[in-house]
Amino acid sequence: MIRINLLGQAKPKASRRPVDTGAALPALFVGAGVLFGALILGYLYYSWQRQLNDENTRIKQLQAQKTDLEQVKQQVEAFEKQKQVLQQRVSTIEQLQRDRTGGTELLDEIASTVARTENLWLISMIRKGNTLTIDGASASVNGVANFITALKRSGYFSKIEIKESKQDDKNTAVQTFIFELSAEITPPPAGAPAGHAQAKPASAPAQPAPSAVRPKVG
């Protein structure tokens, strides 16, 4: 049906209802905050996870290095033990070589030294390693002192120590002094001139019987 406006007035337009945005803003802020917090937490989680992975990788590398170092340490300890065994063997061989060699030179040196000392003869001579123990007798105390001086001049002995020197009470017919001394055998280097060849005699050479010297080298 057609309606005609006889009054000539414009028909008022329908007014729009205002939208209430007061309730939507808090929800919007809350959503934005949740989204921002989720982004921050995701970034932190990713960063921590990456650091954790890096630390795990580093731990694995350090454990591998530790295993390698333990193997190297075991090898070094084995080499050190082997080195000690070899050094001990070498020292033993050198000691045996020193004990085996020089016997003739030692006897010659002792005989020459005794020959340059007046009225002195040896009773026994014992060698242990490089230490020589000598028991002897002399007609005077000066003879013992001259014998020690001759040993020092020879250059073949060092650290000469007199252990005992006393008069022999058993031999009352002739005055006799018995003595015991020790000396360290230090032969001169090869090629060096013999000490007794240049040393001056302490006194006139004695004339002991050949059977007076009874060396015992042990």
C-alpha positions in Angstrom: 0.0 0.0 0.0 1.2 3.4 -1.0 1.5 6.0 1.8 1.4 9.7 1.0 2.8 12.2 3.3 0.4 15.1 3.2 2.2 17.1 5.8 5.2 17.6 3.6 7.7 16.8 6.4 10.7 14.6 5.9 10.6 11.3 7.5 13.1 11.1 10.3 15.9 8.6 9.8 16.3 5.7 12.2 19.1 6.4 14.7 21.9 3.9 15.2 22.5 2.4 18.6 25.9 3.4 20.0 28.4 0.5 20.3 29.7 -0.1 23.8 33.5 -0.5 23.6 34.2 -0.3 27.3 34.0 -4.1 27.8 36.1 -4.9 24.6 39.2 -2.9 25.5 40.2 -5.0 28.6 39.8 -8.2 26.7 41.9 -6.8 23.9 44.7 -5.8 26.3 44.5 -9.1 28.0 44.8 -10.9 24.7 47.7 -8.7 23.6 49.4 -9.3 27.0 49.0 -13.1 26.7 50.3 -13.0 23.2 53.3 -10.9 24.2 54.0 -13.1 27.2 53.8 -16.2 25.0 56.3 -14.7 22.6 58.7 -13.8 25.5 58.4 -17.2 27.0 58.9 -18.8 23.6 62.0 -16.7 23.0 63.4 -17.5 26.5 62.6 -21.2 26.1 64.3 -21.2 22.7 67.4 -19.4 24.1 67.6 -21.7 27.1 67.2 -24.8 25.0 69.9 -23.6 22.7 72.2 -22.9 25.6 71.4 -26.3 27.1 72.2 -28.0 23.8 75.5 -26.1 23.5 76.4 -27.1 27.1 75.5 -30.7 26.4 77.7 -30.6 23.3 80.5 -29.0 25.2 80.2 -31.6 28.0 80.4 -34.4 25.4 83.5 -32.8 23.9 85.1 -32.5 27.4 84.3 -36.1 28.2 85.9 -37.2 25.0 89.0 -35.1 25.8 89.1 -36.5 29.3 89.0 -40.1 27.9 91.8 -39.2 25.5 93.9 -37.6 28.3 93.4 -40.7 30.5 94.7 -42.9 27.8 97.7 -40.6 27.3 98.2 -40.6 31.1 98.2 -44.4 31.2 100.7 -44.4 28.3 103.0 -41.9 30.1 102.8 -43.9 33.3 103.7 -47.1 31.4 106.6 -45.3 29.7 107.8 -44.0 33.1 107.7 -47.5 34.6 109.6 -48.9 31.6 112.1 -46.0 31.8 112.7 -46.8 35.5 113.2 -50.5 34.7 115.6 -49.7 31.9 117.5 -47.2 34.1 117.8 -49.8 36.8 119.1 -52.3 34.3 121.6 -49.9 32.9 122.8 -49.0 36.5 123.2 -52.6 37.3 125.1 -53.3 34.2 127.4 -50.3 34.8 128.0 -51.4 38.4 128.8 -54.9 37.3 131.1 -53.5 34.6 132.9 -51.4 37.2 133.2 -54.3 39.5 134.5 -56.6 36.8 137.0 -54.2 35.3 139.9 -52.5 37.0 140.9 -55.4 39.1 144.4 -55.7 37.7 144.9 -51.9 37.8 143.7 -51.9 41.4 146.2 -54.6 42.5 149.0 -52.9 40.6 148.2 -49.6 42.3 148.0 -51.1 45.7 151.3 -53.0 45.2 153.0 -49.9 43.9 151.7 -47.8 46.9 152.9 -50.5 49.4 156.3 -50.6 47.7 156.7 -46.9 48.2 156.0 -47.1 51.9 158.7 -48.3 54.3 158.2 -51.2 56.7 154.5 -51.7 55.8 152.7 -54.8 54.6 149.0 -55.7 54.1 147.1 -58.5 55.8 143.8 -58.4 53.9 142.0 -56.4 51.3 138.2 -56.6 50.6 136.4 -54.8 47.9 132.6 -54.1 48.0 131.5 -52.1 45.0 133.7 -49.0 45.0 134.6 -49.3 48.6 137.9 -50.9 49.5 138.7 -52.0 53.1 142.4 -52.7 53.9 143.9 -54.3 56.9 147.6 -54.0 57.4 150.5 -53.7 59.7 153.5 -51.4 60.0 156.6 -51.0 62.1 155.7 -47.5 63.1 152.8 -45.0 63.2 154.6 -42.9 60.6 154.5 -45.8 58.2 150.7 -45.9 58.4 150.6 -42.1 57.8 152.9 -42.4 54.9 150.8 -45.2 53.4 147.7 -43.0 53.6 149.6 -40.1 52.0 150.7 -42.4 49.1 147.1 -43.5 48.5 146.0 -39.9 48.2 148.9 -39.0 45.9 148.1 -41.9 43.6 144.9 -40.3 42.4 143.2 -43.7 42.4 141.5 -43.4 45.8 139.5 -40.8 47.6 137.7 -40.5 51.0 140.4 -42.4 52.8 139.4 -43.0 56.4 141.4 -44.7 59.1 139.1 -46.9 61.2 141.5 -48.4 63.6 145.2 -48.0 64.4 146.8 -49.6 67.5 149.9 -51.5 68.6 149.8 -55.2 68.3 150.0 -56.6 71.8 150.4 -60.2 70.6 153.8 -59.4 68.9 156.0 -58.4 71.8 159.3 -59.2 70.2 159.0 -56.5 67.5 157.0 -53.3 67.8 154.2 -53.5 65.3 151.1 -51.3 64.7 148.1 -52.8 63.0 145.6 -50.7 61.2 142.3 -50.8 59.3 141.3 -48.2 56.7 138.7 -47.7 54.0 139.0 -45.9 50.7 136.7 -45.2 47.8 138.0 -46.3 44.4 138.0 -43.4 41.9 140.3 -44.4 39.0 141.5 -41.5 36.8 140.0 -41.1 33.3 141.3 -43.2 30.5 144.4 -41.7 29.0 145.3 -39.8 32.2 148.9 -40.4 33.5 149.0 -42.7 36.5 149.3 -41.0 39.8 152.0 -43.1 41.2 154.2 -42.5 38.2 154.5 -38.8 39.1 154.1 -39.0 42.9 157.2 -38.7 45.0 157.9 -41.7 47.3 156.9 -41.1 50.8 160.0 -42.9 52.0 162.6 -45.4 50.9 160.9 -48.5 49.3 160.5 -51.4 51.6 161.4 -55.0 50.9 158.4 -57.0 52.1 158.2 -60.6 51.3 155.9 -61.5 48.4 153.7 -63.6 50.7 153.1 -60.6 53.0 150.3 -59.2 50.8 147.2 -61.3 50.6 144.5 -59.4 48.8 140.9 -60.5 49.0 138.7 -58.8 46.5 135.0 -59.5 47.1 
